[in-house]
Amino acid sequence: MNLYVSRDGQTFGPYTKEQACQFLEAGQLLATDLALYEGSAEWSVLGNLLNEEVSDQMTQTAETPSEAHEDGTQTHEEADRSKLKATPKPTGKRTQTVKGLNKPKTIIIRPKKGIFARIFSTLMVFTFLLVLAAGCVVGAYFAMPNQVAPVLRKFGVPVDDLLSGVASPSADEEKSSALVEPKNMDEIIISEDALETLRFSGIRIQPMEKEKGLQIITSPDPDLSIKDEDLGTLLTLSSHIVSLDLTNSKVTDQGIASIMKLGNLKKLILEGTTGISVNGARNLRDLSKLEYLNLIRVKLDDSFVDVLISMTNLREVYLFETELSEEAVNRLKTARPKMFVNAG
């Protein structure tokens, strides 16, 4: 009678009893493997099952009467043959009884996943890793924008476009920052008090040539040059100012906040405005319409190049005596080949 062997949820066979014994001796089968005979529904430990089979054979042999002569006696040859049948041949191995082998065991056979289930699982893992990586990149950008942004741009990631809508201003901020198209000087209507303030500030206001809008020019007189508080008086004209010349002015980092409210500003000259540091100048990146920038004699460091690279509308920049290294200037030229860069 053939038998089947089960191990770790997999079934092998069928084997004859002789084959099972040979595999057991060779170590291909284990005494602790589960086994059952064909037609049987109950699994047993292989070692016990084979031992029981040997024991049954021995019992049947012992109960079979020896052939005898009519006078009831046996020849020596028949007696020896009976002894050989009754005595099992030694196998050369000792049979050990392992405690707990006869206890019933529960076998759990897990069905294999289909090809579509595997593909779905792989896609889910890939999507999770992709989202995790994107989160790490965004976190690194906010933690170290000056270092991470150039790397992302080298890989073609439009950092400024992707993150432009991250910070959603409130309704009041949107209303206050709403811009109108610049107008000519004769079309602008301002209050009499604001006009009087501008007259005594020493600020020169002139119409733009060949385009709408105003240009603001600081006084060449050091005593009358524009200061931080003077920039506040220009806010009544903020939507119409297209050009701002602050050459040798007394504006500091504090006045940058007022400059940032000039949403239509295309040209900014800060030459000789030594009160502005690199920290204040970094805020200029938010002037989205700025095309021309003069920073001559404003003290900067090499990290400011990343700010200039991020200003997508910037077409012309002057960087004399700014302490930028030649390596940083070359990096700017490489990153923005269409930008005119004059570093002296």
PAKE-172898 format. One line per 3 residues: number of its first residue (from 1); for each residue x, y, z of C-alpha. Coordinates in Angstrom, 2 decimals. Layout:
BEGIN
NUM> X/Y/Z  ... $
% end
This chain:
BEGIN
1> 0.00/0.00/0.00  1.44/3.38/-0.96  1.69/6.33/1.41 $
4> 1.93/10.14/1.19  4.26/12.36/3.22  3.58/15.98/4.26 $
7> 6.05/18.61/5.48  5.55/22.38/5.95  2.23/22.31/4.12 $
10> 3.58/20.45/1.07  2.62/16.88/0.22  5.00/14.38/-1.43 $
13> 4.44/10.88/-2.87  3.01/8.43/-3.25  5.84/6.15/-2.05 $
16> 5.91/2.46/-1.37  6.80/1.41/2.15  10.21/0.25/0.96 $
19> 10.89/3.60/-0.74  9.79/5.48/2.38  12.19/3.43/4.52 $
22> 15.04/4.05/2.09  14.37/7.81/1.99  14.12/7.85/5.78 $
25> 17.51/6.19/6.14  19.03/8.55/3.54  17.70/11.60/5.41 $
28> 15.46/12.74/2.55  12.46/12.08/4.77  12.27/12.78/8.49 $
31> 10.77/10.63/11.21  8.80/13.72/12.29  7.14/14.18/8.88 $
34> 3.40/13.47/8.69  2.21/10.52/6.58  -0.94/8.62/5.64 $
37> -1.80/5.59/3.51  -3.84/5.88/0.35  -7.51/5.75/1.21 $
40> -6.90/6.85/4.80  -8.02/10.25/6.13  -5.88/10.37/9.29 $
43> -2.35/11.70/9.29  0.27/10.08/11.53  3.94/10.65/12.23 $
46> 6.02/8.85/9.59  8.35/7.21/12.12  5.47/5.76/14.11 $
49> 3.63/4.68/10.98  6.58/2.67/9.67  7.36/1.21/13.13 $
52> 3.75/0.05/13.44  4.01/-1.62/10.02  7.18/-3.51/11.02 $
55> 5.58/-4.54/14.31  2.49/-5.88/12.50  4.66/-7.95/10.19 $
58> 6.55/-9.39/13.13  3.31/-10.32/14.88  1.89/-12.02/11.80 $
61> 5.11/-13.99/11.30  5.17/-15.13/14.93  1.54/-16.31/14.77 $
64> 2.06/-18.38/11.55  2.59/-22.08/12.55  5.71/-23.81/11.31 $
67> 5.44/-26.53/8.76  5.66/-29.92/10.47  5.83/-33.47/9.41 $
70> 2.97/-35.73/9.92  4.56/-37.02/13.10  4.54/-33.44/14.50 $
73> 8.32/-32.96/14.30  10.34/-30.39/12.30  13.57/-30.88/10.46 $
76> 16.53/-28.73/11.50  16.32/-26.79/8.23  12.63/-25.97/8.78 $
79> 13.31/-24.93/12.36  16.11/-22.61/11.28  13.88/-21.11/8.61 $
82> 11.18/-20.46/11.20  13.67/-18.70/13.41  14.81/-16.46/10.55 $
85> 11.23/-15.50/9.76  10.42/-14.79/13.37  13.53/-12.72/14.03 $
88> 13.67/-9.33/12.24  16.90/-8.44/10.55  18.87/-5.80/12.36 $
91> 18.91/-2.50/10.42  22.04/-1.18/12.06  20.11/1.83/13.44 $
94> 18.41/2.24/16.75  14.83/3.33/16.81  14.27/6.24/19.17 $
97> 10.89/7.29/20.48  10.58/11.05/20.31  8.33/12.53/22.94 $
100> 5.31/14.33/21.55  5.35/12.80/18.06  2.01/11.12/18.58 $
103> 0.30/14.40/19.44  -2.04/15.67/16.71  -0.74/18.60/14.68 $
106> -2.62/21.28/12.78  -1.35/21.82/9.24  -2.08/25.20/7.64 $
109> -1.65/25.31/3.88  -1.52/28.89/2.60  -2.68/29.36/-0.96 $
112> -0.20/31.03/-3.29  -1.00/34.55/-4.46  -2.10/35.00/-8.04 $
115> -0.11/37.09/-10.52  -2.51/40.05/-10.30  -2.37/40.06/-6.50 $
118> 1.43/40.14/-6.67  1.42/43.01/-9.17  -1.04/44.97/-7.01 $
121> 1.07/44.42/-3.88  4.21/45.56/-5.72  2.49/48.71/-6.98 $
124> 1.23/49.55/-3.50  4.73/49.23/-2.03  6.22/51.29/-4.86 $
127> 3.59/54.02/-4.41  4.22/54.19/-0.67  7.98/54.50/-1.19 $
130> 7.46/57.18/-3.85  5.22/59.26/-1.56  7.70/58.83/1.29 $
133> 10.60/59.97/-0.91  8.63/62.99/-2.16  7.81/63.96/1.43 $
136> 11.50/63.76/2.38  12.48/65.95/-0.58  9.85/68.59/0.23 $
139> 10.90/68.57/3.89  14.55/68.99/2.93  13.62/71.87/0.62 $
142> 11.87/73.80/3.38  14.68/73.04/5.84  17.53/73.96/3.46 $
145> 16.04/75.73/0.41  19.29/77.29/-0.74  21.08/73.94/-0.85 $
148> 18.27/71.70/-2.11  16.67/73.93/-4.76  19.68/73.93/-7.17 $
151> 19.90/70.14/-6.98  16.21/69.77/-7.84  16.51/72.17/-10.74 $
154> 19.40/70.13/-12.19  16.99/67.20/-12.39  14.41/69.35/-14.17 $
157> 12.05/69.74/-11.19  10.15/73.08/-11.45  10.53/73.93/-7.77 $
160> 9.18/77.44/-7.95  6.09/76.42/-9.92  5.31/73.46/-7.68 $
163> 5.67/75.35/-4.43  4.25/78.69/-5.52  0.81/77.73/-4.21 $
166> 1.90/76.01/-0.99  1.32/79.04/1.18  -2.27/80.15/0.64 $
169> -2.78/83.75/1.74  -5.89/84.75/3.60  -8.72/86.60/1.88 $
172> -7.62/89.93/3.43  -4.05/89.44/2.23  -5.23/88.60/-1.28 $
175> -7.40/91.70/-1.33  -4.60/93.98/-0.09  -2.07/92.54/-2.53 $
178> -4.38/92.65/-5.57  -2.65/94.47/-8.39  -3.99/96.64/-11.16 $
181> -2.26/97.45/-14.38  0.15/100.40/-14.14  -1.18/103.71/-15.43 $
184> 0.38/106.83/-16.83  1.09/109.69/-14.44  -1.84/111.78/-15.69 $
187> -4.25/108.87/-15.15  -3.32/108.27/-11.51  -5.61/109.76/-8.88 $
190> -4.23/110.15/-5.34  -5.37/112.10/-2.33  -4.12/115.64/-1.70 $
193> -2.46/114.58/1.59  -0.51/111.76/-0.11  0.59/114.13/-2.87 $
196> 1.79/116.69/-0.32  3.79/114.03/1.51  5.50/112.93/-1.70 $
199> 6.42/116.52/-2.59  8.31/117.04/0.66  10.00/113.65/0.73 $
202> 12.61/114.54/-1.86  11.57/111.55/-4.00  11.50/112.15/-7.74 $
205> 8.58/110.58/-9.57  8.74/110.38/-13.34  6.71/108.61/-16.02 $
208> 8.24/105.58/-17.71  9.42/105.95/-21.26  7.60/103.90/-23.91 $
211> 5.45/102.06/-21.38  2.91/102.73/-18.69  3.87/103.18/-15.06 $
214> 6.12/105.30/-12.88  9.81/105.34/-12.06  11.01/106.42/-8.64 $
217> 14.47/107.98/-8.27  16.15/108.85/-4.98  17.74/112.26/-4.55 $
220> 21.50/112.51/-5.19  21.75/114.68/-2.09  22.78/112.39/0.82 $
223> 20.61/114.38/3.21  17.55/113.84/1.03  18.20/110.23/-0.08 $
226> 15.39/107.76/0.49  15.17/106.06/3.89  13.07/103.13/5.09 $
229> 10.22/105.34/6.27  10.13/107.19/2.94  9.35/103.95/1.15 $
232> 6.09/103.77/3.10  4.87/106.95/1.40  5.13/105.21/-1.97 $
235> 2.56/102.54/-1.12  -0.26/104.72/-2.43  1.38/104.31/-5.85 $
238> 2.50/100.71/-5.37  0.57/99.27/-8.32  1.98/101.88/-10.72 $
241> 5.69/101.78/-9.81  7.63/99.88/-12.46  11.16/101.13/-11.74 $
244> 12.83/101.98/-8.39  16.29/103.59/-8.26  17.76/103.61/-4.72 $
247> 21.37/104.36/-5.63  23.39/105.23/-2.49  20.17/105.44/-0.47 $
250> 19.84/104.86/3.27  17.44/101.94/2.88  18.13/98.89/5.08 $
253> 16.80/95.35/5.38  13.78/96.85/7.14  12.81/98.76/4.02 $
256> 12.82/95.60/1.90  9.34/94.85/3.28  7.99/97.98/1.56 $
259> 9.78/97.15/-1.69  8.15/93.71/-1.68  4.72/95.38/-1.92 $
262> 5.57/96.83/-5.33  4.04/93.93/-7.24  4.59/95.43/-10.74 $
265> 8.23/96.30/-10.15  10.43/95.32/-13.12  13.61/97.29/-12.43 $
268> 15.39/97.71/-9.09  18.68/99.55/-8.51  20.29/99.08/-5.08 $
271> 23.79/100.20/-6.07  25.75/101.44/-3.07  22.87/100.73/-0.66 $
274> 25.20/99.23/1.94  22.50/99.04/4.61  21.06/95.98/2.87 $
277> 22.60/92.64/3.83  22.44/89.29/2.09  19.61/88.25/4.44 $
280> 17.45/91.16/3.32  18.37/90.70/-0.32  17.15/87.10/-0.26 $
283> 13.58/88.39/0.06  13.84/89.84/-3.43  13.14/86.38/-4.84 $
286> 9.40/87.10/-4.33  9.42/89.99/-6.83  8.00/87.80/-9.57 $
289> 8.04/90.46/-12.31  11.57/91.76/-11.68  13.68/91.76/-14.86 $
292> 16.59/94.07/-13.96  18.58/94.06/-10.69  21.59/96.17/-9.75 $
295> 23.40/95.07/-6.55  26.74/96.81/-7.04  28.66/97.17/-3.72 $
298> 25.97/95.27/-1.77  27.79/92.66/0.35  26.58/89.16/-0.56 $
301> 27.78/85.58/-0.19  27.88/82.66/-2.63  24.56/81.25/-1.39 $
304> 22.78/84.30/-2.88  23.39/82.85/-6.34  20.61/80.34/-5.62 $
307> 18.21/83.27/-5.12  19.15/84.74/-8.48  18.77/81.38/-10.18 $
310> 15.25/81.02/-8.77  14.10/84.42/-10.13  12.75/83.12/-13.41 $
313> 11.89/86.53/-14.98  15.25/88.10/-14.16  17.12/88.94/-17.38 $
316> 19.89/91.34/-16.30  21.93/91.50/-13.08  24.97/93.58/-11.98 $
319> 27.22/92.20/-9.25  30.32/94.44/-9.02  32.10/94.38/-5.64 $
322> 29.56/92.05/-4.05  32.21/89.60/-2.74  30.73/86.76/-4.79 $
325> 33.40/84.26/-5.80  34.22/83.60/-9.44  33.00/80.04/-8.98 $
328> 29.59/81.25/-7.77  29.27/83.70/-10.69  30.15/80.93/-13.16 $
331> 27.54/78.69/-11.57  24.93/81.43/-12.10  25.93/81.82/-15.74 $
334> 25.73/78.07/-16.28  22.33/77.75/-14.61  20.87/80.80/-16.40 $
337> 22.63/81.01/-19.77  20.13/83.56/-21.15  20.64/85.96/-18.23 $
340> 23.10/88.84/-18.70  25.45/88.67/-15.72  27.98/91.47/-15.20 $
343> 30.26/90.86/-12.23  33.06/93.22/-13.24 $
% end
